Amino acid sequence: MRKTIFILLFPFLLSAQDQIQKALEFQNNVRSYFELKPYSIDPDLEEIAYKKAVWLSEKKNIVHRNDQYGELIYVLDKDYLNNNMNCYLDASVGWVVEFDPDIKTKTLNQIICHDCSSIGFGYYEDQDKVYVVAIYDKMF
């Protein structure tokens, strides 16, 4: 029975890794435009990002970290979620599109951080919302 359960869960795990890879590729494509080195995935940052996504779900309030790490947060109502959606990629694109120098949004600045080299993505969903968090090794 355990083998059957593992086999059923394995495609989901691959799918999440594929989704993260596409989000990483998107952010690295943006970085290449600015001639910056590509990000690599850091498992420690992934754990921090996951814990932050869970915490956001519990608090029901967007509060940014106040430490050495850079952070981007994406929250999506489940009403807009569909089965084919890559929430990691949707968040990454949204952070770039959201950038507006007139209102000083800093999402693009974090993605093109010159001193940053690694990233971790975290994902959590509750009954109503999906939370995607990107944690960077440094604040821009």
PyMOL commands that place a pseudoatom at each C-alpha (Angstrom):
pseudoatom trace, name=CA, resn=MET, resi=1, chain=A, elem=C, hetatm=0, pos=[0.000, 0.000, 0.000]
pseudoatom trace, name=CA, resn=ARG, resi=2, chain=A, elem=C, hetatm=0, pos=[2.785, 2.458, 0.829]
pseudoatom trace, name=CA, resn=LYS, resi=3, chain=A, elem=C, hetatm=0, pos=[4.362, 1.914, -2.582]
pseudoatom trace, name=CA, resn=THR, resi=4, chain=A, elem=C, hetatm=0, pos=[1.055, 2.744, -4.237]
pseudoatom trace, name=CA, resn=ILE, resi=5, chain=A, elem=C, hetatm=0, pos=[0.694, 5.962, -2.268]
pseudoatom trace, name=CA, resn=PHE, resi=6, chain=A, elem=C, hetatm=0, pos=[4.254, 6.978, -3.088]
pseudoatom trace, name=CA, resn=ILE, resi=7, chain=A, elem=C, hetatm=0, pos=[3.705, 6.328, -6.769]
pseudoatom trace, name=CA, resn=LEU, resi=8, chain=A, elem=C, hetatm=0, pos=[0.557, 8.460, -6.738]
pseudoatom trace, name=CA, resn=LEU, resi=9, chain=A, elem=C, hetatm=0, pos=[2.300, 11.341, -4.971]
pseudoatom trace, name=CA, resn=PHE, resi=10, chain=A, elem=C, hetatm=0, pos=[5.476, 11.217, -7.057]
pseudoatom trace, name=CA, resn=PRO, resi=11, chain=A, elem=C, hetatm=0, pos=[4.003, 12.958, -10.155]
pseudoatom trace, name=CA, resn=PHE, resi=12, chain=A, elem=C, hetatm=0, pos=[2.831, 15.849, -7.948]
pseudoatom trace, name=CA, resn=LEU, resi=13, chain=A, elem=C, hetatm=0, pos=[6.345, 16.271, -6.583]
pseudoatom trace, name=CA, resn=LEU, resi=14, chain=A, elem=C, hetatm=0, pos=[7.777, 16.368, -10.075]
pseudoatom trace, name=CA, resn=SER, resi=15, chain=A, elem=C, hetatm=0, pos=[5.149, 18.864, -11.114]
pseudoatom trace, name=CA, resn=ALA, resi=16, chain=A, elem=C, hetatm=0, pos=[6.010, 21.224, -8.237]
pseudoatom trace, name=CA, resn=GLN, resi=17, chain=A, elem=C, hetatm=0, pos=[9.720, 20.994, -9.095]
pseudoatom trace, name=CA, resn=ASP, resi=18, chain=A, elem=C, hetatm=0, pos=[8.933, 21.719, -12.749]
pseudoatom trace, name=CA, resn=GLN, resi=19, chain=A, elem=C, hetatm=0, pos=[6.856, 24.713, -11.709]
pseudoatom trace, name=CA, resn=ILE, resi=20, chain=A, elem=C, hetatm=0, pos=[9.643, 26.054, -9.509]
pseudoatom trace, name=CA, resn=GLN, resi=21, chain=A, elem=C, hetatm=0, pos=[12.135, 25.538, -12.332]
pseudoatom trace, name=CA, resn=LYS, resi=22, chain=A, elem=C, hetatm=0, pos=[9.986, 27.596, -14.719]
pseudoatom trace, name=CA, resn=ALA, resi=23, chain=A, elem=C, hetatm=0, pos=[9.708, 30.419, -12.165]
pseudoatom trace, name=CA, resn=LEU, resi=24, chain=A, elem=C, hetatm=0, pos=[13.472, 30.313, -11.628]
pseudoatom trace, name=CA, resn=GLU, resi=25, chain=A, elem=C, hetatm=0, pos=[14.062, 30.409, -15.396]
pseudoatom trace, name=CA, resn=PHE, resi=26, chain=A, elem=C, hetatm=0, pos=[11.753, 33.413, -15.720]
pseudoatom trace, name=CA, resn=GLN, resi=27, chain=A, elem=C, hetatm=0, pos=[13.552, 35.347, -12.987]
pseudoatom trace, name=CA, resn=ASN, resi=28, chain=A, elem=C, hetatm=0, pos=[16.916, 34.412, -14.494]
pseudoatom trace, name=CA, resn=ASN, resi=29, chain=A, elem=C, hetatm=0, pos=[15.748, 35.615, -17.915]
pseudoatom trace, name=CA, resn=VAL, resi=30, chain=A, elem=C, hetatm=0, pos=[14.888, 38.967, -16.358]
pseudoatom trace, name=CA, resn=ARG, resi=31, chain=A, elem=C, hetatm=0, pos=[18.290, 39.011, -14.661]
pseudoatom trace, name=CA, resn=SER, resi=32, chain=A, elem=C, hetatm=0, pos=[20.070, 38.217, -17.925]
pseudoatom trace, name=CA, resn=TYR, resi=33, chain=A, elem=C, hetatm=0, pos=[18.540, 41.339, -19.479]
pseudoatom trace, name=CA, resn=PHE, resi=34, chain=A, elem=C, hetatm=0, pos=[20.403, 43.325, -16.805]
pseudoatom trace, name=CA, resn=GLU, resi=35, chain=A, elem=C, hetatm=0, pos=[23.530, 41.172, -17.309]
pseudoatom trace, name=CA, resn=LEU, resi=36, chain=A, elem=C, hetatm=0, pos=[23.316, 39.660, -13.829]
pseudoatom trace, name=CA, resn=LYS, resi=37, chain=A, elem=C, hetatm=0, pos=[24.356, 36.170, -12.777]
pseudoatom trace, name=CA, resn=PRO, resi=38, chain=A, elem=C, hetatm=0, pos=[21.497, 33.658, -12.578]
pseudoatom trace, name=CA, resn=TYR, resi=39, chain=A, elem=C, hetatm=0, pos=[19.935, 32.616, -9.298]
pseudoatom trace, name=CA, resn=SER, resi=40, chain=A, elem=C, hetatm=0, pos=[20.297, 29.107, -7.968]
pseudoatom trace, name=CA, resn=ILE, resi=41, chain=A, elem=C, hetatm=0, pos=[17.832, 27.338, -5.693]
pseudoatom trace, name=CA, resn=ASP, resi=42, chain=A, elem=C, hetatm=0, pos=[18.898, 27.132, -2.048]
pseudoatom trace, name=CA, resn=PRO, resi=43, chain=A, elem=C, hetatm=0, pos=[17.152, 24.410, 0.015]
pseudoatom trace, name=CA, resn=ASP, resi=44, chain=A, elem=C, hetatm=0, pos=[17.602, 26.396, 3.241]
pseudoatom trace, name=CA, resn=LEU, resi=45, chain=A, elem=C, hetatm=0, pos=[15.867, 29.404, 1.672]
pseudoatom trace, name=CA, resn=GLU, resi=46, chain=A, elem=C, hetatm=0, pos=[13.106, 27.098, 0.417]
pseudoatom trace, name=CA, resn=GLU, resi=47, chain=A, elem=C, hetatm=0, pos=[12.469, 25.954, 3.982]
pseudoatom trace, name=CA, resn=ILE, resi=48, chain=A, elem=C, hetatm=0, pos=[12.355, 29.561, 5.229]
pseudoatom trace, name=CA, resn=ALA, resi=49, chain=A, elem=C, hetatm=0, pos=[9.984, 30.488, 2.383]
pseudoatom trace, name=CA, resn=TYR, resi=50, chain=A, elem=C, hetatm=0, pos=[7.676, 27.556, 3.123]
pseudoatom trace, name=CA, resn=LYS, resi=51, chain=A, elem=C, hetatm=0, pos=[7.518, 28.408, 6.820]
pseudoatom trace, name=CA, resn=LYS, resi=52, chain=A, elem=C, hetatm=0, pos=[6.741, 32.026, 5.944]
pseudoatom trace, name=CA, resn=ALA, resi=53, chain=A, elem=C, hetatm=0, pos=[3.920, 30.950, 3.600]
pseudoatom trace, name=CA, resn=VAL, resi=54, chain=A, elem=C, hetatm=0, pos=[2.394, 28.829, 6.381]
pseudoatom trace, name=CA, resn=TRP, resi=55, chain=A, elem=C, hetatm=0, pos=[2.772, 31.712, 8.851]
pseudoatom trace, name=CA, resn=LEU, resi=56, chain=A, elem=C, hetatm=0, pos=[1.053, 34.131, 6.440]
pseudoatom trace, name=CA, resn=SER, resi=57, chain=A, elem=C, hetatm=0, pos=[-1.856, 31.703, 6.145]
pseudoatom trace, name=CA, resn=GLU, resi=58, chain=A, elem=C, hetatm=0, pos=[-2.187, 31.541, 9.917]
pseudoatom trace, name=CA, resn=LYS, resi=59, chain=A, elem=C, hetatm=0, pos=[-1.948, 35.314, 10.412]
pseudoatom trace, name=CA, resn=LYS, resi=60, chain=A, elem=C, hetatm=0, pos=[-4.156, 36.244, 7.438]
pseudoatom trace, name=CA, resn=ASN, resi=61, chain=A, elem=C, hetatm=0, pos=[-2.042, 39.369, 7.133]
pseudoatom trace, name=CA, resn=ILE, resi=62, chain=A, elem=C, hetatm=0, pos=[0.875, 40.244, 4.861]
pseudoatom trace, name=CA, resn=VAL, resi=63, chain=A, elem=C, hetatm=0, pos=[3.848, 41.190, 6.976]
pseudoatom trace, name=CA, resn=HIS, resi=64, chain=A, elem=C, hetatm=0, pos=[7.346, 41.266, 5.528]
pseudoatom trace, name=CA, resn=ARG, resi=65, chain=A, elem=C, hetatm=0, pos=[10.402, 39.884, 7.265]
pseudoatom trace, name=CA, resn=ASN, resi=66, chain=A, elem=C, hetatm=0, pos=[12.766, 42.323, 8.909]
pseudoatom trace, name=CA, resn=ASP, resi=67, chain=A, elem=C, hetatm=0, pos=[16.113, 40.564, 8.550]
pseudoatom trace, name=CA, resn=GLN, resi=68, chain=A, elem=C, hetatm=0, pos=[18.962, 40.134, 6.073]
pseudoatom trace, name=CA, resn=TYR, resi=69, chain=A, elem=C, hetatm=0, pos=[16.855, 38.222, 3.539]
pseudoatom trace, name=CA, resn=GLY, resi=70, chain=A, elem=C, hetatm=0, pos=[14.969, 39.665, 0.610]
pseudoatom trace, name=CA, resn=GLU, resi=71, chain=A, elem=C, hetatm=0, pos=[11.372, 38.585, 0.301]
pseudoatom trace, name=CA, resn=LEU, resi=72, chain=A, elem=C, hetatm=0, pos=[8.500, 38.731, -2.166]
pseudoatom trace, name=CA, resn=ILE, resi=73, chain=A, elem=C, hetatm=0, pos=[4.972, 37.613, -1.289]
pseudoatom trace, name=CA, resn=TYR, resi=74, chain=A, elem=C, hetatm=0, pos=[2.126, 36.606, -3.584]
pseudoatom trace, name=CA, resn=VAL, resi=75, chain=A, elem=C, hetatm=0, pos=[-1.396, 35.813, -2.382]
pseudoatom trace, name=CA, resn=LEU, resi=76, chain=A, elem=C, hetatm=0, pos=[-4.085, 34.490, -4.697]
pseudoatom trace, name=CA, resn=ASP, resi=77, chain=A, elem=C, hetatm=0, pos=[-7.742, 33.860, -3.901]
pseudoatom trace, name=CA, resn=LYS, resi=78, chain=A, elem=C, hetatm=0, pos=[-8.552, 30.243, -4.650]
pseudoatom trace, name=CA, resn=ASP, resi=79, chain=A, elem=C, hetatm=0, pos=[-11.529, 31.430, -6.727]
pseudoatom trace, name=CA, resn=TYR, resi=80, chain=A, elem=C, hetatm=0, pos=[-8.982, 32.377, -9.422]
pseudoatom trace, name=CA, resn=LEU, resi=81, chain=A, elem=C, hetatm=0, pos=[-6.947, 29.180, -9.159]
pseudoatom trace, name=CA, resn=ASN, resi=82, chain=A, elem=C, hetatm=0, pos=[-7.174, 26.549, -11.862]
pseudoatom trace, name=CA, resn=ASN, resi=83, chain=A, elem=C, hetatm=0, pos=[-5.548, 23.130, -12.197]
pseudoatom trace, name=CA, resn=ASN, resi=84, chain=A, elem=C, hetatm=0, pos=[-3.106, 24.180, -14.919]
pseudoatom trace, name=CA, resn=MET, resi=85, chain=A, elem=C, hetatm=0, pos=[-1.867, 27.279, -13.137]
pseudoatom trace, name=CA, resn=ASN, resi=86, chain=A, elem=C, hetatm=0, pos=[1.776, 27.561, -12.154]
pseudoatom trace, name=CA, resn=CYS, resi=87, chain=A, elem=C, hetatm=0, pos=[1.491, 29.749, -9.057]
pseudoatom trace, name=CA, resn=TYR, resi=88, chain=A, elem=C, hetatm=0, pos=[5.287, 30.127, -8.768]
pseudoatom trace, name=CA, resn=LEU, resi=89, chain=A, elem=C, hetatm=0, pos=[5.547, 31.446, -12.326]
pseudoatom trace, name=CA, resn=ASP, resi=90, chain=A, elem=C, hetatm=0, pos=[2.411, 33.564, -11.957]
pseudoatom trace, name=CA, resn=ALA, resi=91, chain=A, elem=C, hetatm=0, pos=[3.928, 35.147, -8.850]
pseudoatom trace, name=CA, resn=SER, resi=92, chain=A, elem=C, hetatm=0, pos=[7.279, 35.770, -10.568]
pseudoatom trace, name=CA, resn=VAL, resi=93, chain=A, elem=C, hetatm=0, pos=[5.628, 37.407, -13.576]
pseudoatom trace, name=CA, resn=GLY, resi=94, chain=A, elem=C, hetatm=0, pos=[3.373, 39.417, -11.290]
pseudoatom trace, name=CA, resn=TRP, resi=95, chain=A, elem=C, hetatm=0, pos=[6.328, 40.738, -9.317]
pseudoatom trace, name=CA, resn=VAL, resi=96, chain=A, elem=C, hetatm=0, pos=[7.915, 42.026, -12.529]
pseudoatom trace, name=CA, resn=VAL, resi=97, chain=A, elem=C, hetatm=0, pos=[4.702, 43.444, -14.003]
pseudoatom trace, name=CA, resn=GLU, resi=98, chain=A, elem=C, hetatm=0, pos=[3.773, 45.045, -10.678]
pseudoatom trace, name=CA, resn=PHE, resi=99, chain=A, elem=C, hetatm=0, pos=[6.891, 47.207, -10.719]
pseudoatom trace, name=CA, resn=ASP, resi=100, chain=A, elem=C, hetatm=0, pos=[5.993, 50.879, -10.999]
pseudoatom trace, name=CA, resn=PRO, resi=101, chain=A, elem=C, hetatm=0, pos=[8.757, 53.447, -10.444]
pseudoatom trace, name=CA, resn=ASP, resi=102, chain=A, elem=C, hetatm=0, pos=[6.154, 56.162, -9.801]
pseudoatom trace, name=CA, resn=ILE, resi=103, chain=A, elem=C, hetatm=0, pos=[4.838, 54.405, -6.710]
pseudoatom trace, name=CA, resn=LYS, resi=104, chain=A, elem=C, hetatm=0, pos=[8.231, 52.940, -5.831]
pseudoatom trace, name=CA, resn=THR, resi=105, chain=A, elem=C, hetatm=0, pos=[7.253, 49.275, -5.762]
pseudoatom trace, name=CA, resn=LYS, resi=106, chain=A, elem=C, hetatm=0, pos=[10.349, 47.246, -5.067]
pseudoatom trace, name=CA, resn=THR, resi=107, chain=A, elem=C, hetatm=0, pos=[9.451, 43.845, -6.469]
pseudoatom trace, name=CA, resn=LEU, resi=108, chain=A, elem=C, hetatm=0, pos=[11.582, 44.125, -9.618]
pseudoatom trace, name=CA, resn=ASN, resi=109, chain=A, elem=C, hetatm=0, pos=[14.442, 45.563, -7.570]
pseudoatom trace, name=CA, resn=GLN, resi=110, chain=A, elem=C, hetatm=0, pos=[14.529, 42.365, -5.522]
pseudoatom trace, name=CA, resn=ILE, resi=111, chain=A, elem=C, hetatm=0, pos=[14.570, 40.164, -8.613]
pseudoatom trace, name=CA, resn=ILE, resi=112, chain=A, elem=C, hetatm=0, pos=[17.446, 42.151, -10.137]
pseudoatom trace, name=CA, resn=CYS, resi=113, chain=A, elem=C, hetatm=0, pos=[19.398, 42.466, -6.883]
pseudoatom trace, name=CA, resn=HIS, resi=114, chain=A, elem=C, hetatm=0, pos=[23.071, 42.748, -7.898]
pseudoatom trace, name=CA, resn=ASP, resi=115, chain=A, elem=C, hetatm=0, pos=[24.377, 41.170, -4.700]
pseudoatom trace, name=CA, resn=CYS, resi=116, chain=A, elem=C, hetatm=0, pos=[21.912, 38.257, -4.590]
pseudoatom trace, name=CA, resn=SER, resi=117, chain=A, elem=C, hetatm=0, pos=[22.814, 34.794, -5.827]
pseudoatom trace, name=CA, resn=SER, resi=118, chain=A, elem=C, hetatm=0, pos=[20.203, 32.353, -4.516]
pseudoatom trace, name=CA, resn=ILE, resi=119, chain=A, elem=C, hetatm=0, pos=[16.487, 32.006, -3.972]
pseudoatom trace, name=CA, resn=GLY, resi=120, chain=A, elem=C, hetatm=0, pos=[14.012, 29.676, -2.321]
pseudoatom trace, name=CA, resn=PHE, resi=121, chain=A, elem=C, hetatm=0, pos=[10.311, 29.394, -3.086]
pseudoatom trace, name=CA, resn=GLY, resi=122, chain=A, elem=C, hetatm=0, pos=[7.647, 28.409, -0.577]
pseudoatom trace, name=CA, resn=TYR, resi=123, chain=A, elem=C, hetatm=0, pos=[4.026, 27.491, -1.263]
pseudoatom trace, name=CA, resn=TYR, resi=124, chain=A, elem=C, hetatm=0, pos=[1.093, 26.938, 1.045]
pseudoatom trace, name=CA, resn=GLU, resi=125, chain=A, elem=C, hetatm=0, pos=[-2.630, 26.946, 0.547]
pseudoatom trace, name=CA, resn=ASP, resi=126, chain=A, elem=C, hetatm=0, pos=[-5.466, 27.130, 3.029]
pseudoatom trace, name=CA, resn=GLN, resi=127, chain=A, elem=C, hetatm=0, pos=[-9.216, 26.959, 2.429]
pseudoatom trace, name=CA, resn=ASP, resi=128, chain=A, elem=C, hetatm=0, pos=[-9.404, 30.381, 0.771]
pseudoatom trace, name=CA, resn=LYS, resi=129, chain=A, elem=C, hetatm=0, pos=[-5.992, 31.448, -0.498]
pseudoatom trace, name=CA, resn=VAL, resi=130, chain=A, elem=C, hetatm=0, pos=[-2.704, 30.363, -2.020]
pseudoatom trace, name=CA, resn=TYR, resi=131, chain=A, elem=C, hetatm=0, pos=[0.520, 31.847, -0.636]
pseudoatom trace, name=CA, resn=VAL, resi=132, chain=A, elem=C, hetatm=0, pos=[3.748, 31.932, -2.626]
pseudoatom trace, name=CA, resn=VAL, resi=133, chain=A, elem=C, hetatm=0, pos=[6.849, 33.358, -0.991]
pseudoatom trace, name=CA, resn=ALA, resi=134, chain=A, elem=C, hetatm=0, pos=[10.257, 33.920, -2.548]
pseudoatom trace, name=CA, resn=ILE, resi=135, chain=A, elem=C, hetatm=0, pos=[13.161, 34.366, -0.140]
pseudoatom trace, name=CA, resn=TYR, resi=136, chain=A, elem=C, hetatm=0, pos=[16.451, 35.731, -1.503]
pseudoatom trace, name=CA, resn=ASP, resi=137, chain=A, elem=C, hetatm=0, pos=[19.841, 35.394, 0.161]
pseudoatom trace, name=CA, resn=LYS, resi=138, chain=A, elem=C, hetatm=0, pos=[20.085, 39.187, 0.528]
pseudoatom trace, name=CA, resn=MET, resi=139, chain=A, elem=C, hetatm=0, pos=[17.868, 42.246, 0.532]
pseudoatom trace, name=CA, resn=PHE, resi=140, chain=A, elem=C, hetatm=0, pos=[18.329, 44.336, -2.623]
for i in range(1, 140): cmd.bond("trace and resi %d" % i, "trace and resi %d" % (i + 1))
show_as sticks, trace
zoom trace
